[in-house]
Amino acid sequence: MHKYEKIWISLGTASLAVFLIILGISAVHGGHTPAASGIETINPEHVREDARFSEPGLKKATDGDHDYDLYFLASAFMYEPGEVEIPAGSTVKIHVTSPDVVHGFQVVGTNVNMIAEPGLVSTYEMTFDEPGEHLIVCNEYCGVGHTDMTSTLKVVNGGIANE
């Protein structure tokens, strides 16, 4: 090996080592960890035992800047609940998970578009100002009944009967 090749290989290796050390120090110093942060996890085998998803639906918010929490369970070719009403003008934080496979969760006509993945709880906050009906569809192929996987979100004027 030529003398200049040895020099360039040594400089390249030393530069790589220095960059990796700087990256490691800055990651540890900044409090970063290899685990996902800010993502809520849930055991997919016991998702129906969780109080929020045992009876999914609209619930008055107890914390945060939103009015309601809306819990959806996406499972083999159906959403629970099959239909939900929310009052117009309310801010809703939608929580979606799945106990079986990956599903999509899209509220047609809005920006709500999430993945319902086993073991994770996806969330999206949205204000529904206009009364009307929105179809909820699975936009992630999940099996033979995929095309029948729908739900309805109704935005209504005034209060809700089940509040």
N, CA, C and O of each residue as an XYZ file, in Angstrom:
652
protein
N       0.847     -1.158      0.000
C       0.000      0.000      0.000
C       0.905      1.237      0.000
O       1.924      1.296      0.689
N       0.498      2.196     -0.783
C       1.278      3.418     -0.927
C       1.152      4.289      0.328
O       0.147      4.234      1.037
N       2.181      5.087      0.587
C       2.260      5.926      1.768
C       1.070      6.889      1.854
O       0.510      7.068      2.935
N       0.673      7.514      0.732
C      -0.441      8.457      0.724
C      -1.787      7.759      0.975
O      -2.687      8.333      1.587
N      -1.909      6.534      0.502
C      -3.133      5.765      0.774
C      -3.292      5.532      2.273
O      -4.392      5.667      2.810
N      -2.221      5.188      2.938
C      -2.264      4.957      4.378
C      -2.675      6.228      5.123
O      -3.445      6.171      6.082
N      -2.161      7.364      4.678
C      -2.494      8.641      5.317
C      -3.993      8.937      5.156
O      -4.665      9.288      6.125
N      -4.514      8.794      3.925
C      -5.937      9.086      3.664
C      -6.850      8.109      4.404
O      -7.889      8.525      4.918
N      -6.505      6.859      4.473
C      -7.302      5.876      5.206
C      -7.291      6.210      6.697
O      -8.324      6.117      7.360
N      -6.140      6.595      7.222
C      -6.044      6.964      8.636
C      -6.866      8.211      8.937
O      -7.579      8.254      9.940
N      -6.776      9.228      8.077
C      -7.558     10.454      8.264
C      -9.065     10.170      8.189
O      -9.831     10.689      9.000
N      -9.482      9.367      7.241
C     -10.900      9.012      7.094
C     -11.424      8.263      8.309
O     -12.508      8.571      8.804
N     -10.672      7.286      8.796
C     -11.061      6.505      9.966
C     -11.115      7.387     11.208
O     -12.047      7.286     12.006
N     -10.105      8.262     11.373
C     -10.081      9.166     12.529
C     -11.257     10.141     12.475
O     -11.870     10.411     13.507
N     -11.584     10.671     11.304
C     -12.726     11.590     11.158
C     -14.024     10.890     11.513
O     -14.860     11.457     12.217
N     -14.203      9.672     11.038
C     -15.403      8.901     11.349
C     -15.530      8.671     12.852
O     -16.615      8.823     13.414
N     -14.439      8.310     13.498
C     -14.451      8.081     14.944
C     -14.821      9.357     15.690
O     -15.615      9.310     16.630
N     -14.258     10.502     15.286
C     -14.557     11.780     15.935
C     -16.035     12.132     15.756
O     -16.681     12.549     16.717
N     -16.582     11.976     14.555
C     -17.988     12.286     14.300
C     -18.917     11.390     15.120
O     -19.924     11.866     15.644
N     -18.596     10.114     15.234
C     -19.420      9.192     16.016
C     -19.368      9.522     17.508
O     -20.378      9.409     18.201
N     -18.228      9.920     17.993
C     -18.099     10.317     19.400
C     -18.924     11.573     19.664
O     -19.644     11.641     20.660
N     -18.827     12.567     18.783
C     -19.602     13.801     18.936
C     -21.100     13.488     18.897
O     -21.856     14.026     19.706
N     -21.536     12.645     17.988
C     -22.931     12.266     17.876
C     -23.410     11.554     19.139
O     -24.502     11.835     19.632
N     -22.613     10.651     19.656
C     -22.967      9.926     20.876
C     -23.072     10.839     22.075
O     -24.015     10.728     22.859
N     -22.126     11.733     22.229
C     -22.143     12.672     23.360
C     -23.343     13.603     23.262
O     -24.027     13.830     24.260
N     -23.612     14.147     22.073
C     -24.742     15.071     21.933
C     -26.077     14.352     22.145
O     -27.012     14.956     22.670
N     -26.189     13.102     21.756
C     -27.428     12.350     21.965
C     -27.661     12.092     23.445
O     -28.774     12.284     23.935
N     -26.647     11.665     24.156
C     -26.782     11.378     25.580
C     -26.998     12.671     26.357
O     -27.830     12.726     27.263
N     -26.252     13.703     26.003
C     -26.379     14.988     26.689
C     -27.767     15.579     26.489
O     -28.303     16.203     27.405
N     -28.360     15.397     25.312
C     -29.696     15.932     25.011
C     -30.812     15.099     25.584
O     -31.977     15.478     25.460
N     -30.508     13.987     26.202
C     -31.532     13.153     26.820
C     -32.212     12.201     25.866
O     -33.260     11.646     26.196
N     -31.653     12.000     24.709
C     -32.252     11.090     23.737
C     -31.967      9.645     24.125
O     -30.903      9.312     24.645
N     -32.947      8.811     23.856
C     -32.777      7.383     24.086
C     -33.204      6.640     22.824
O     -33.921      7.197     21.993
N     -32.776      5.403     22.673
C     -33.168      4.652     21.479
C     -34.663      4.367     21.422
O     -35.198      4.161     20.332
N     -35.353      4.348     22.556
C     -36.791      4.065     22.581
C     -37.555      5.244     21.993
O     -37.106      6.388     22.066
N     -38.722      4.950     21.406
C     -39.567      5.994     20.845
C     -40.100      6.873     21.966
O     -40.532      6.368     23.003
N     -40.072      8.173     21.765
C     -40.574      9.075     22.796
C     -41.824      9.781     22.288
O     -41.944     10.062     21.095
N     -42.738     10.063     23.180
C     -43.949     10.758     22.795
C     -44.981      9.871     22.127
O     -46.007     10.367     21.662
N     -44.737      8.586     22.070
C     -45.666      7.656     21.448
C     -46.252      6.778     22.534
O     -45.526      6.146     23.302
N     -47.573      6.745     22.590
C     -48.227      5.918     23.591
C     -48.320      4.486     23.089
O     -48.758      4.236     21.966
N     -47.906      3.558     23.923
C     -47.988      2.144     23.554
C     -49.076      1.456     24.379
O     -49.472      1.927     25.445
N     -49.541      0.326     23.846
C     -50.580     -0.452     24.508
C     -50.373     -1.907     24.111
O     -49.975     -2.194     22.982
N     -50.641     -2.822     25.030
C     -50.495     -4.247     24.730
C     -51.650     -4.670     23.834
O     -52.793     -4.665     24.291
N     -51.403     -5.038     22.571
C     -52.490     -5.369     21.654
C     -53.302     -6.593     22.079
O     -54.459     -6.730     21.681
N     -52.717     -7.474     22.874
C     -53.445     -8.659     23.322
C     -54.456     -8.323     24.410
O     -55.396     -9.083     24.640
N     -54.267     -7.186     25.080
C     -55.149     -6.805     26.177
C     -55.809     -5.445     25.944
O     -56.207     -4.777     26.898
N     -55.924     -5.036     24.690
C     -56.443     -3.705     24.381
C     -57.897     -3.553     24.826
O     -58.304     -2.459     25.218
N     -58.683     -4.617     24.776
C     -60.095     -4.530     25.181
C     -60.255     -4.482     26.701
O     -61.351     -4.223     27.198
N     -59.185     -4.728     27.436
C     -59.215     -4.625     28.893
C     -58.911     -3.199     29.359
O     -59.157     -2.857     30.516
N     -58.381     -2.375     28.466
C     -58.102     -0.974     28.762
C     -59.437     -0.225     28.824
O     -60.256     -0.350     27.914
N     -59.660      0.547     29.883
C     -60.942      1.235     30.094
C     -61.334      2.121     28.912
O     -62.517      2.242     28.595
N     -60.362      2.731     28.266
C     -60.659      3.632     27.154
C     -61.184      2.890     25.936
O     -62.050      3.390     25.219
N     -60.652      1.684     25.706
C     -61.011      0.938     24.507
C     -61.975     -0.220     24.763
O     -62.391     -0.893     23.819
N     -62.339     -0.463     26.039
C     -63.322     -1.519     26.319
C     -64.701     -1.080     25.834
O     -65.487     -1.907     25.372
N     -64.999      0.207     25.937
C     -66.220      0.793     25.403
C     -65.826      2.050     24.636
O     -65.988      3.159     25.144
N     -65.306      1.885     23.412
C     -64.842      3.053     22.663
C     -65.997      3.993     22.313
O     -67.146      3.572     22.186
N     -65.669      5.245     22.166
C     -66.661      6.256     21.822
C     -66.224      7.623     22.300
O     -65.058      7.833     22.634
N     -67.168      8.554     22.331
C     -66.893      9.939     22.700
C     -67.007     10.111     24.210
O     -67.985      9.692     24.828
N     -65.983     10.740     24.789
C     -65.977     10.991     26.228
C     -65.537     12.436     26.462
O     -64.666     12.951     25.760
N     -66.146     13.080     27.451
C     -65.776     14.448     27.806
C     -64.303     14.464     28.224
O     -63.869     13.601     28.988
N     -63.537     15.433     27.732
C     -62.112     15.527     28.064
C     -61.931     15.943     29.514
O     -62.648     16.803     30.026
N     -60.965     15.319     30.161
C     -60.664     15.669     31.553
C     -59.397     16.494     31.667
O     -59.147     17.100     32.709
N     -58.594     16.528     30.618
C     -57.372     17.333     30.618
C     -57.069     17.793     29.205
O     -57.648     17.282     28.246
N     -56.184     18.736     29.071
C     -55.775     19.237     27.765
C     -56.638     20.393     27.288
O     -57.528     20.860     27.998
N     -56.359     20.845     26.067
C     -57.053     21.988     25.475
C     -58.212     21.578     24.574
O     -58.735     22.415     23.839
N     -58.619     20.345     24.609
C     -59.699     19.871     23.750
C     -60.956     19.586     24.580
O     -60.891     19.429     25.799
N     -62.101     19.522     23.889
C     -63.388     19.338     24.566
C     -63.715     17.867     24.808
O     -64.272     17.511     25.847
N     -63.365     17.013     23.842
C     -63.729     15.600     23.917
C     -62.556     14.710     23.524
O     -61.667     15.115     22.774
N     -62.578     13.485     24.050
C     -61.685     12.416     23.603
C     -62.567     11.410     22.873
O     -63.606     10.997     23.390
N     -62.155     11.022     21.683
C     -62.902     10.056     20.884
C     -62.029      8.830     20.676
O     -60.983      8.910     20.032
N     -62.452      7.700     21.219
C     -61.678      6.466     21.158
C     -62.271      5.540     20.108
O     -63.468      5.255     20.121
N     -61.418      5.071     19.192
C     -61.813      4.132     18.157
C     -60.947      2.890     18.246
O     -59.745      2.968     18.500
N     -61.571      1.755     18.036
C     -60.869      0.480     17.963
C     -61.060     -0.052     16.551
O     -62.185     -0.322     16.131
N     -59.965     -0.204     15.823
C     -60.012     -0.730     14.459
C     -59.597     -2.193     14.516
O     -58.461     -2.513     14.865
N     -60.521     -3.070     14.172
C     -60.209     -4.499     14.195
C     -60.828     -5.161     12.973
O     -61.598     -4.536     12.244
N     -60.495     -6.402     12.755
C     -60.892     -7.175     11.577
C     -62.187     -6.698     10.922
O     -63.274     -7.178     11.243
N     -62.053     -5.773     10.024
C     -63.085     -5.297      9.117
C     -64.208     -4.515      9.769
O     -65.328     -4.498      9.259
N     -63.923     -3.864     10.896
C     -64.915     -2.987     11.515
C     -64.238     -1.971     12.433
O     -63.141     -2.190     12.945
N     -64.928     -0.867     12.615
C     -64.524      0.133     13.598
C     -65.528      0.096     14.741
O     -66.726     -0.084     14.526
N     -65.032      0.265     15.935
C     -65.905      0.435     17.092
C     -65.635      1.814     17.660
O     -64.487      2.103     17.996
N     -66.630      2.683     17.786
C     -68.038      2.508     17.475
C     -68.299      2.615     15.972
O     -67.495      3.169     15.221
N     -69.444      2.071     15.554
C     -69.822      2.109     14.141
C     -70.321      3.472     13.708
O     -70.286      3.812     12.525
N     -70.785      4.252     14.673
C     -71.270      5.607     14.407
C     -71.098      6.431     15.669
O     -71.295      5.931     16.776
N     -70.734      7.682     15.504
C     -70.545      8.564     16.656
C     -71.006      9.969     16.297
O     -70.836     10.417     15.163
N     -71.591     10.663     17.272
C     -72.021     12.048     17.102
C     -71.164     12.954     17.963
O     -70.874     12.649     19.120
N     -70.759     14.088     17.370
C     -70.024     15.095     18.137
C     -70.668     16.455     17.887
O     -71.175     16.695     16.791
N     -70.662     17.351     18.876
C     -71.261     18.668     18.668
C     -70.398     19.555     17.769
O     -69.170     19.558     17.862
N     -71.065     20.298     16.908
C     -70.360     21.223     16.016
C     -69.601     22.255     16.835
O     -70.094     22.730     17.858
N     -68.409     22.596     16.386
C     -67.578     23.589     17.051
C     -66.694     23.044     18.143
O     -65.926     23.793     18.746
N     -66.783     21.747     18.414
C     -65.966     21.178     19.488
C     -64.635     20.667     18.948
O     -64.525     20.230     17.803
N     -63.641     20.737     19.807
C     -62.322     20.209     19.482
C     -62.225     18.808     20.057
O     -62.449     18.594     21.249
N     -61.890     17.861     19.200
C     -61.883     16.449     19.570
C     -60.486     15.880     19.359
O     -59.856     16.098     18.324
N     -60.017     15.144     20.366
C     -58.755     14.420     20.232
C     -59.118     12.965     19.964
O     -59.703     12.292     20.812
N     -58.762     12.487     18.767
C     -59.115     11.143     18.341
C     -57.965     10.199     18.686
O     -56.807     10.482     18.380
N     -58.292      9.080     19.324
C     -57.326      8.053     19.706
C     -57.721      6.761     18.993
O     -58.864      6.319     19.103
N     -56.788      6.156     18.267
C     -57.087      4.943     17.502
C     -56.009      3.899     17.754
O     -54.820      4.216     17.784
N     -56.435      2.644     17.936
C     -55.496      1.530     18.024
C     -56.136      0.301     17.407
O     -57.306      0.313     17.026
N     -55.350     -0.757     17.314
C     -55.821     -2.013     16.724
C     -55.306     -3.189     17.532
O     -54.151     -3.186     17.958
N     -56.151     -4.206     17.752
C     -55.682     -5.397     18.459
C     -55.134     -6.480     17.532
O     -54.557     -7.458     18.007
N     -55.307     -6.322     16.198
C     -54.935     -7.422     15.312
C     -53.881     -7.078     14.262
O     -52.738     -7.519     14.384
N     -54.227     -6.312     13.247
C     -53.291     -5.984     12.165
C     -53.290     -4.479     11.938
O     -54.033     -3.751     12.596
N     -52.465     -4.013     11.015
C     -52.397     -2.597     10.675
C     -53.643     -2.212      9.877
O     -54.000     -2.870      8.900
N     -54.298     -1.132     10.315
C     -55.458     -0.587      9.617
C     -55.209      0.899      9.365
O     -54.383      1.524     10.031
N     -55.923      1.447      8.409
C     -55.907      2.885      8.188
C     -57.102      3.508      8.876
O     -58.084      2.824      9.168
N     -57.024      4.801      9.136
C     -58.133      5.536      9.747
C     -58.177      6.896      9.092
O     -57.405      7.788      9.445
N     -59.084      7.063      8.128
C     -59.206      8.332      7.421
C     -60.636      8.843      7.557
O     -61.592      8.135      7.243
N     -60.771     10.095      8.032
C     -62.064     10.755      8.085
C     -62.166     11.552      6.793
O     -61.514     12.583      6.629
N     -62.996     11.057      5.878
C     -63.106     11.635      4.538
C     -63.580     13.088      4.628
O     -64.521     13.399      5.358
N     -62.916     13.969      3.879
C     -63.267     15.385      3.848
C     -62.559     16.206      4.904
O     -62.824     17.401      5.039
N     -61.652     15.578      5.664
C     -60.877     16.294      6.682
C     -59.396     15.941      6.511
O     -59.025     15.191      5.609
N     -58.564     16.491      7.389
C     -57.139     16.158      7.381
C     -56.806     14.970      8.267
O     -55.634     14.621      8.409
N     -57.816     14.338      8.870
C     -57.576     13.218      9.773
C     -57.229     11.987      8.942
O     -58.051     11.492      8.171
N     -56.006     11.505      9.110
C     -55.519     10.340      8.377
C     -54.408      9.708      9.212
O     -53.302     10.241      9.297
N     -54.718      8.557      9.831
C     -53.769      7.924     10.743
C     -53.633      6.436     10.423
O     -54.413      5.867      9.660
N     -52.635      5.840     11.022
C     -52.436      4.396     10.965
C     -52.789      3.830     12.333
O     -52.306      4.310     13.359
N     -53.636      2.803     12.337
C     -53.972      2.087     13.570
C     -53.094      0.842     13.602
O     -53.348     -0.133     12.895
N     -52.072      0.890     14.421
C     -51.074     -0.171     14.471
C     -51.145     -0.896     15.807
O     -51.204     -0.255     16.856
N     -51.140     -2.236     15.780
C     -51.167     -2.971     17.047
C     -49.992     -2.555     17.940
O     -48.845     -2.524     17.495
N     -50.289     -2.242     19.188
C     -49.244     -1.855     20.127
C     -49.031     -0.360     20.247
O     -48.310      0.089     21.138
N     -49.649      0.428     19.359
C     -49.500      1.887     19.407
C     -50.867      2.549     19.416
O     -51.826      2.026     18.849
N     -50.950      3.707     20.067
C     -52.170      4.510     20.054
C     -51.873      5.763     19.236
O     -51.070      6.601     19.645
N     -52.522      5.889     18.083
C     -52.359      7.069     17.231
C     -53.357      8.124     17.673
O     -54.497      7.803     18.008
N     -52.933      9.392     17.677
C     -53.829     10.479     18.087
C     -53.781     11.615     17.079
O     -52.774     11.836     16.406
N     -54.900     12.329     16.993
C     -55.004     13.496     16.120
C     -56.050     14.420     16.726
O     -57.128     13.967     17.111
N     -55.749     15.693     16.813
C     -56.680     16.670     17.372
C     -57.268     17.502     16.242
O     -56.550     17.997     15.373
N     -58.600     17.647     16.274
C     -59.300     18.329     15.176
C     -60.508     19.068     15.724
O     -61.193     18.574     16.619
N     -60.770     20.254     15.185
C     -61.990     20.988     15.515
C     -62.969     20.796     14.363
O     -62.650     21.076     13.207
N     -64.167     20.313     14.695
C     -65.211     20.079     13.700
C     -66.218     21.223     13.792
O     -67.071     21.235     14.679
N     -66.118     22.187     12.868
C     -66.952     23.387     12.912
C     -68.292     23.220     12.217
O     -69.312     23.702     12.709
N     -68.298     22.551     11.095
C     -69.498     22.452     10.268
C     -70.285     21.185     10.543
O     -69.703     20.101     10.574
N     -71.608     21.293     10.745
C     -72.439     20.096     10.890
C     -72.427     19.283      9.594
O     -72.306     19.834      8.500
N     -72.550     17.995      9.738
C     -72.567     17.111      8.574
C     -72.073     15.726      8.940
O     -71.721     15.455     10.088
N     -72.054     14.856      7.948
C     -71.598     13.483      8.153
C     -70.266     13.265      7.450
O     -70.049     13.738      6.334
N     -69.385     12.545      8.119
C     -68.097     12.188      7.537
C     -67.956     10.673      7.575
O     -68.171     10.041      8.610
N     -67.600     10.114      6.459
C     -67.351      8.684      6.372
C     -65.938      8.400      6.878
O     -64.998      9.116      6.534
N     -65.791      7.371      7.683
C     -64.474      6.933      8.146
C     -64.156      5.654      7.398
O     -64.940      4.706      7.424
N     -63.010      5.620      6.729
C     -62.630      4.452      5.928
C     -61.253      3.947      6.323
O     -60.429      4.684      6.864
N     -61.028      2.681      6.041
C     -59.704      2.080      6.213
C     -58.968      2.257      4.888
O     -59.402      1.737      3.860
N     -57.867      2.983      4.911
C     -57.112      3.223      3.688
C     -55.796      2.443      3.658
O     -54.869      2.800      2.931
N     -55.727      1.392      4.444
C     -54.549      0.519      4.524
C     -55.078     -0.907      4.353
O     -55.829     -1.388      5.202
N     -54.698     -1.587      3.272
C     -55.259     -2.919      3.012
C     -55.009     -3.841      4.204
O     -53.872     -4.023      4.638
N     -56.108     -4.424      4.729
C     -56.016     -5.228      5.948
C     -56.598     -6.630      5.788
O     -56.638     -7.387      6.758
N     -57.045     -6.988      4.604
C     -57.574     -8.326      4.376
C     -58.790     -8.298      3.472
O     -59.111     -7.270      2.875
N     -59.473     -9.446      3.374
C     -60.560     -9.595      2.407
C     -61.765     -8.691      2.683
O     -62.466     -8.325      1.739
N     -62.026     -8.326      3.912
C     -63.154     -7.459      4.239
C     -62.801     -5.990      4.313
O     -63.581     -5.191      4.830
N     -61.651     -5.625      3.811
C     -61.128     -4.260      3.884
C     -62.116     -3.225      3.344
O     -62.308     -2.173      3.954
N     -62.739     -3.517      2.208
C     -63.617     -2.527      1.573
C     -64.887     -2.263      2.375
O     -65.527     -1.228      2.184
N     -65.264     -3.174      3.267
C     -66.470     -2.992      4.078
C     -66.182     -2.300      5.413
O     -67.098     -2.094      6.208
N     -64.938     -1.945      5.663
C     -64.536     -1.385      6.947
C     -64.788      0.125      6.959
O     -63.959      0.910      6.497
N     -65.954      0.518      7.498
C     -66.323      1.936      7.562
C     -66.994      2.254      8.891
O     -67.402      1.363      9.636
N     -67.093      3.533      9.162
C     -67.819      4.065     10.303
C     -68.306      5.449      9.890
O     -67.927      5.951      8.832
N     -69.133      6.059     10.709
C     -69.662      7.384     10.390
C     -69.454      8.321     11.570
O     -69.722      7.960     12.716
N     -68.980      9.514     11.283
C     -68.817     10.558     12.281
C     -69.817     11.656     11.935
O     -69.713     12.285     10.882
N     -70.789     11.887     12.823
C     -71.807     12.901     12.580
C     -71.515     14.120     13.435
O     -71.418     14.020     14.659
N     -71.376     15.267     12.791
C     -71.196     16.538     13.492
C     -72.574     17.180     13.553
O     -73.176     17.478     12.522
N     -73.074     17.394     14.778
C     -74.446     17.868     14.957
C     -74.474     19.207     15.694
O     -73.585     19.513     16.489
N     -75.502     19.990     15.417
C     -75.720     21.252     16.146
C     -76.272     20.933     17.520
O     -77.043     19.986     17.669
N     -75.893     21.704     18.523
C     -76.416     21.518     19.872
C     -75.700     20.416     20.614
O     -74.611     19.997     20.220
N     -76.313     19.941     21.696
C     -75.710     18.909     22.540
C     -75.872     17.523     21.968
O     -76.467     17.333     20.907
N     -75.334     16.560     22.686
C     -75.389     15.165     22.283
C     -76.296     14.436     23.256
O     -76.269     14.703     24.458
N     -77.092     13.522     22.743
C     -78.053     12.801     23.565
C     -77.393     11.948     24.642
O     -77.935     11.818     25.740
N     -76.224     11.361     24.345
C     -75.575     10.449     25.310
C     -74.574     11.146     26.225
O     -73.795     10.468     26.895
N     -74.569     12.486     26.277
C     -73.639     13.198     27.170
C     -74.093     13.132     28.595
O     -73.431     13.676     29.479
